[in-house]
Amino acid sequence: MRNALTIAGKELRSYFVSPMAYVIMFFYLGICGLTFCIISTGSQAMADMQPTLGTMLFIALMVAPIITMGLLAQEQSTGSIELLMTNPVRDWEVVIGKYLAAVGLFVLLLVISLEFPLIMEKYGDPDWGAIMVGYLGVLLAGMAFLAISLFASSLTNNQIVAAVMGIFMLLFFWLIGFLSERVSESLGDIARHVSIFYNYQDFAKGIVDVKPIVYFLSLTGFALFLTVRSLENRRTI
């Protein structure tokens, strides 16, 4: 695990050496902040910040592939992945290390965004319980987004292709729930069970349920498992 933490620290520092982290922070917090301002000053202002959290969730879906697109794809394009693999580092340590770096950047975005409820606290009476549950949902969903996007990055040596693949994968899990109303009841139930949007709804309502937590953690674990297998296959080629 020490190797994984070392890789995580190196990758996290590399985000801030380049402009990437700052561009991502500006884009994510800018759009979410604009949404927060519009809703807070309008007639639809809510004490649980539900619309803003929904925006934060969807923008996280768009940002996650950008955060992870170069973690494995760039290393494969430059050939540095082979150098990394010659070191006494296991495939799962590489995957976990890079994943933790991406999660670290995402958590930083969420921490900075806490300024939104703090502003509400100054001028109103926010429901902190519902807000924190919503943040928990965004965090769990974001962790799944990053794991799926990292898997996409392991499939190609082109960063742009990795980002596009990641977005399409995530949109599949986001949109499949909306098909539940257009298919048979049995298929509709399956679609809702695998839908990120539907599994987030309890968090949006301020409800902590085991089922969506297990869903997001299982989706994260499965995506990381596939990423490890992808690296193992490339090692044998």
N, C-alpha and C positions, 0 to 999 in steps of 0.2 A: 504493500500500500504506500510505502514511502516513495517509490518511483512514481506512482500515480500523482501524489501530491506535488512532487518536484515538477512533473510535466504540467500540472495545473497552474502552478505558480509562474512557470515560464510563459505559458500561453496567455495567462491573464495579464502579465506585464506587457506582452507583445501587442495586446489590444490597444493599450494606451501609448505605446511608442508610435504607432501609426494613427492616422486620423479616424480609423474605423469606429472606435469606441465613442468618440465625440460626435460623429455624424449620426450614429445609432441613437445616442442619448438625445441629441437635438430633434431628430425625427420622432422618436417615440414620445418623449415628454412634451414636445411641441404640439403634436396632434391631440394627445390626451389632455393637455392643459387647455387647448382651445375648446375642446368638447366640454370640459369642466366649466369653463367660463361662460359658454353659451347656455348650458343647462342651469347653472347656478343663478344666472341673472334673469332667467326666463320664468315662465309660469309653471314649468315642469320640474322645478327644483325639488330634490328628494333628500331626506335625511340619511338614507342608507347609501347614497352615491351609486346606485345601481346602474344608471345609464353610462356614467363615466367608467365604471369597472367593466361594463360590456365592451366599451371602446378599447380599453386597455387590453382586454382579452383578444379581440380581433387584430389589433395592431401587433400584439405579440406573435400572432400567427404569421404575420407578414415579415416581422423582424427576425424571428428565430432562424430561418434559412440563411439570412445575411450574416448572422453571428457565427454560424457553423460552417459556412460554405468553404472556407479555406483551411479548416482544421485538418482535414485529411486529403481533400482534393489537391490543395497546393503542394503538400508534401509529396504526393504521388507524381505530380507534374514536374517537380524539380528533382525528384529522385532521392530526396532527403529521408523519405520513409524507409528506404532500404538501409540507410545509415543508422536510423533509429532502431530498426529491427535487429541490427547486428549487436547492439548493446544488450546487456542482460536484463531486458525489459520484456515482459510478457505482453501479448496482444491486448488482453483485458486491461492491463495497467495503462497502456497507451489510450485506449478508448475512454476509460474512466477519468484519466487525467485531463484529457481534452474536454470531456463532457463537464467536469467540475469547473473548468475555466469558463465555459459558456454559461453555466448556471450562476457562477459568481457575478458575471457581468449583468445577467438578467435580474438577479437579486438586488444589485446596486440600483438598477432602474426603478424597481419597486420601492426601495427605501427612499429614493429621491422623490418619488411620486407621493409619498406620505404628506408632502406639503399641501396636497389638495384637501384631505380631511382636516388638517391643522388650520387651514384657512376657514373651513366650515365651522370649526370649533370657535374661532374668534368672532364670527358674525352670526352663528346660529347654534343649533343644538343637534349635532349629528348622532346617529345611532352607531356607536363605536363597535358594538357587538356584531351587527350586520355588516359593517364595513370590513372588519377583520376577517370575518368568514368569507366575504367576497374576495379579499386579498389572498386568502388561503386557496381559494379556487383558481384564481389567476396564476398563483405560484405553481400549483400542481399541474395545471394545464400547460403552463410555460415549460415546465420540466419535460413533459411529454413532447411538446413541440420541438424542443432542442434535441431530444433523443432521436426523434424521427428524422429531423434535418441532418443530424450527424450521420445517420445511416445513409442518407442520400449523398452526403459528401464522400462516403467510403466507396461509392459505386462508380465514381468518375474521377478523372484528373483535371477536369475543367471546373473552375469555381462558379462560373455563370450557370453552367449546366446543373451543377449541384444545387444552386439556389433555386432554379426553376423547378427541378425535380422535387425539392423539399416543399415548395409552395403548393405544387399539385398534390402531393401526398397529404399535406395538411388540409387542403381544401376538400379532399375526398372525405376525411374524417369529420370535417365541419358540415358539409352539405348533405351527407348521406342521411342524416336525420330528417331532412325536409322531404325525402322520398317516401317516408312512412305513410303519408296521407294519400299517396298515389299508387300504392301497391297493396297486396293482400295483407290481412291482419297479422299473419305469422311473420311475413317478411318485414312488415312495418315494425314489429316488436324487435326483430334482430337489428334493423336499421337504427332504432332509438338506442339500443344497448351499446352500439359501437360508435355512436355519434358524440363527438366532443361537445357540441353545442347543447345537446339534451342532458348530458352528464354534468354540465356546469350549472344547470338551472337551479338545483337545490342550493348551491353556494350563492347564487344571485338573490335567492329569497332569504338568505341568512340562516339556512339550515345545514347543519353538519351531519352528513349521513355516511355510513361506512361504504355503501355501494359505489358512489362516485370516486371516493378516495382510493378504493381497491382498483377501480377501473383505470384511473390515471397512473397509479404506481405500476400496475401490470403492463399498461401500454408503454410506459417508460422502460421498464425492465426488458420487455420483449424487443423493443427497438434497439436497445444497447446490445442485447444478445445477438441480434442479426448483424449489428455493426462489427462485433468481434468475429463472427463467422466470416464476414466479408473480408476482413483483414487476413484471417487465416487462409482463405482461399487464394488471395493475392500472393501470400507467402509461398504457396505451393506451386503457383504458376511459373 
